[in-house]
Amino acid sequence: MSLLEDLQWRGILYQQTDEAGLKETLEKEKISLYCGMDPTGDSMHIGHLLPFLTLRRFQNHGHRPIVLVGGATGLIGDPKATEERTLQTIETVQHNVECLTKQLHTIFDFEGENGAVMVNNYDWTSQLSLIAFLRDFGKHVGVNYMLAKDTIASRLETGISFTEFTYTIMQGMDFKHLYENHQCKLQIGGSDQWGNITTGLELIRKMVGDGAKAYGMTIPLVTKADGTKFGKTEGGAVWLDPEKTTPYEFYQFWINAADADVIKYLKYFTFLSREEIEALEQSVQEEAHLRKAQKALAEEMTRMIHGEDALNQAIKISEALFSGEISNLSAAEIKQGFKDVPSYEHSTGEEINIVDVLVEAKISSSKRQAREDVSNGAVYINGERVTELEYVLSEKDRIEGQFTVIRRGKKKYFLIKY
């Protein structure tokens, strides 16, 4: 399959400005192309991934990716459908640029003949004067043209500032700059970026000339079969930053993908071949209980973003929690796997009777209930059942001196911290 055929099969192609022209160009030459994001936060989440992974597919076919982080556009804000964005300080934006740049380095190969190029639009925008902006760029973009953009039109009822109104011109300036300075011929973005991409093409056509050949491509919005929003859990967004979403939580998000979604996600997000994905699709249809597709998805994504060691750790935690045998987990693994379970701080660090700790940590509702729970074999310390009412939690029950994990019943976990 050609690159475009592969993207079509994966369902990644949504809109193209010139399908035939891009196909012909890709058949004749290796091109430079770009995708960008604004540093509105200090971490990407999985909703940001698909455009950049699509860019990486082009790199795997020999093309050069240009990865843009918008240090300038991030100071302005891409118009949201409902309200104005809060302007961020330049210090915050620069900090976010550094964080996102580090994360983007995990996705691309920056070495070799078609090594990725990282750029920041602040470098060529910050020195531009207001007069130059209005004369050199504003003159080429009509107000009626801008009002027809969905992102702007949707805000006319509620109001839009001149600051956000000019955003589409700023992003168009990026495409024109990259076309002239990096021979960039294609911009990729989410479906909501269509208006900004076509503004860039308009500036290239008017300022460079009719002979300029450049293209735009958007990818579809990622949806879930049940209609809920992709990339959200009860705890919020699924972040790439391991401090916000641990590798274990990241792994769990993907392994819990529904059968109705998992093949689409494998096509969108992984670099598994068509043959491998079709084999996994057959497994979903014939032996769904084995969850081979979900395991492959979780492993591919966790390895890509967090590395092999973090993947192995996530699998180890998952297996320990499934089996209940958690005594072999390290304190760091306990911290990941039990991040969201109820916890109790035993500040004195002294030895404490099992019944007392069950009541103090609110694991059992009363001493009577606690005694019943222990006597009935419903209480486990670090995976080991405890049935003695006189059992005392001591140093030997503390994992690396930091945690004791208590389980009541089959699934209710509690963490004792020291």
Sequence and secondary structure as in RCSB ss.txt:
>XXXX:A:sequence
MSLLEDLQWRGILYQQTDEAGLKETLEKEKISLYCGMDPTGDSMHIGHLLPFLTLRRFQNHGHRPIVLVGGATGL
IGDPKATEERTLQTIETVQHNVECLTKQLHTIFDFEGENGAVMVNNYDWTSQLSLIAFLRDFGKHVGVNYMLAKD
TIASRLETGISFTEFTYTIMQGMDFKHLYENHQCKLQIGGSDQWGNITTGLELIRKMVGDGAKAYGMTIPLVTKA
DGTKFGKTEGGAVWLDPEKTTPYEFYQFWINAADADVIKYLKYFTFLSREEIEALEQSVQEEAHLRKAQKALAEE
MTRMIHGEDALNQAIKISEALFSGEISNLSAAEIKQGFKDVPSYEHSTGEEINIVDVLVEAKISSSKRQAREDVS
NGAVYINGERVTELEYVLSEKDRIEGQFTVIRRGKKKYFLIKY
>XXXX:A:secstr
  HHHHHHHHT   EES HHHHHHHHHH   EEEEEE  SSSS BGGGHHHHHHHHHHHHTT EEEEEE TTGGG
T    SSS      HHHHHHHHHHHHHHHTTTS  SSTT  EEEETHHHHTT  HHHIIIIIGGGS HHHHHTSH
HHHTTTTT   HHHHTHHHHHHHHHHHHHHHH EEEEEEEGGGHHHHHHHHHHHHHHT TT   EEEEE   B T
TSSBTTEETTEE BSSTTTS HHHHHHHHHT  HHHHHHHHHHH    HHHHHHHHHHHHH GGG HHHHHHHHH
HHHHHH HHHHHHHHHHHHHHHHS  TT  HHHHHHHTTTS EEE TT   EEHHHHHHHTTSSSSHHHHHHHHH
TT EEETTEE   TT EE GGGSBTTTEEEEEETTTEEEEEE 
